[in-house]
Amino acid sequence: PTIMAAEKMADAILGNKPLEANNANVWVDPNWQNSQRKGSPERSINNY
């Protein structure tokens, strides 16, 4: 999101016309709830 905001600001500064909205369909794995984060994490979150 930060890069997109920077690109939008650069277009505004340069006077470029913004891109039109893209309503493309996004693929979602039908088994996403059961297929994420298999195994144990590579690092502990308690190190911070």
Phi and psi in degrees as GROMACS dihedral restraints (atoms count N, CA, C in turn):
[ dihedral_restraints ]
;  ai    aj    ak    al  type     phi  dphi    fc
    3     4     5     6     1   -65.1    20    10
    4     5     6     7     1   -41.7    20    10
    6     7     8     9     1   -64.0    20    10
    7     8     9    10     1   -42.1    20    10
    9    10    11    12     1   -63.0    20    10
   10    11    12    13     1   -38.9    20    10
   12    13    14    15     1   -65.8    20    10
   13    14    15    16     1   -40.5    20    10
   15    16    17    18     1   -65.2    20    10
   16    17    18    19     1   -40.9    20    10
   18    19    20    21     1   -65.0    20    10
   19    20    21    22     1   -38.7    20    10
   21    22    23    24     1   -65.3    20    10
   22    23    24    25     1   -42.2    20    10
   24    25    26    27     1   -66.1    20    10
   25    26    27    28     1   -40.4    20    10
   27    28    29    30     1   -61.4    20    10
   28    29    30    31     1   -42.3    20    10
   30    31    32    33     1   -61.7    20    10
   31    32    33    34     1   -40.7    20    10
   33    34    35    36     1   -65.7    20    10
   34    35    36    37     1   -42.0    20    10
   36    37    38    39     1   -65.5    20    10
   37    38    39    40     1   -41.6    20    10
   39    40    41    42     1   -80.2    20    10
   40    41    42    43     1    -7.8    20    10
   42    43    44    45     1    78.9    20    10
   43    44    45    46     1    18.9    20    10
   45    46    47    48     1   -79.9    20    10
   46    47    48    49     1   147.9    20    10
   48    49    50    51     1   -72.4    20    10
   49    50    51    52     1   133.5    20    10
   51    52    53    54     1   -67.1    20    10
   52    53    54    55     1   152.3    20    10
   54    55    56    57     1   -69.8    20    10
   55    56    57    58     1   151.0    20    10
   57    58    59    60     1   -74.4    20    10
   58    59    60    61     1   156.6    20    10
   60    61    62    63     1   -63.1    20    10
   61    62    63    64     1   142.7    20    10
   63    64    65    66     1  -115.2    20    10
   64    65    66    67     1   117.7    20    10
   66    67    68    69     1  -104.3    20    10
   67    68    69    70     1    45.0    20    10
   69    70    71    72     1   -69.1    20    10
   70    71    72    73     1   145.8    20    10
   72    73    74    75     1   -71.5    20    10
   73    74    75    76     1   143.6    20    10
   75    76    77    78     1  -110.8    20    10
   76    77    78    79     1   132.1    20    10
   78    79    80    81     1   -78.1    20    10
   79    80    81    82     1   134.2    20    10
   81    82    83    84     1  -125.2    20    10
   82    83    84    85     1   127.2    20    10
   84    85    86    87     1   -59.4    20    10
   85    86    87    88     1   123.8    20    10
   87    88    89    90     1   -63.0    20    10
   88    89    90    91     1   -18.4    20    10
   90    91    92    93     1  -109.0    20    10
   91    92    93    94     1    30.0    20    10
   93    94    95    96     1   -62.2    20    10
   94    95    96    97     1   -32.8    20    10
   96    97    98    99     1   -69.3    20    10
   97    98    99   100     1   -26.1    20    10
   99   100   101   102     1  -103.8    20    10
  100   101   102   103     1    -5.6    20    10
  102   103   104   105     1  -109.1    20    10
  103   104   105   106     1     0.4    20    10
  105   106   107   108     1   -89.8    20    10
  106   107   108   109     1   145.7    20    10
  108   109   110   111     1    53.8    20    10
  109   110   111   112     1    54.9    20    10
  111   112   113   114     1   -74.2    20    10
  112   113   114   115     1   140.8    20    10
  114   115   116   117     1    83.5    20    10
  115   116   117   118     1  -172.3    20    10
  117   118   119   120     1   -93.8    20    10
  118   119   120   121     1   157.2    20    10
  120   121   122   123     1   -65.5    20    10
  121   122   123   124     1   152.7    20    10
  123   124   125   126     1   -76.1    20    10
  124   125   126   127     1   -23.7    20    10
  126   127   128   129     1  -141.0    20    10
  127   128   129   130     1   159.6    20    10
  129   130   131   132     1   -84.5    20    10
  130   131   132   133     1   140.3    20    10
  132   133   134   135     1   -83.2    20    10
  133   134   135   136     1    -4.4    20    10
  135   136   137   138     1   -85.7    20    10
  136   137   138   139     1     1.2    20    10
  138   139   140   141     1   -79.3    20    10
  139   140   141   142     1    -3.8    20    10
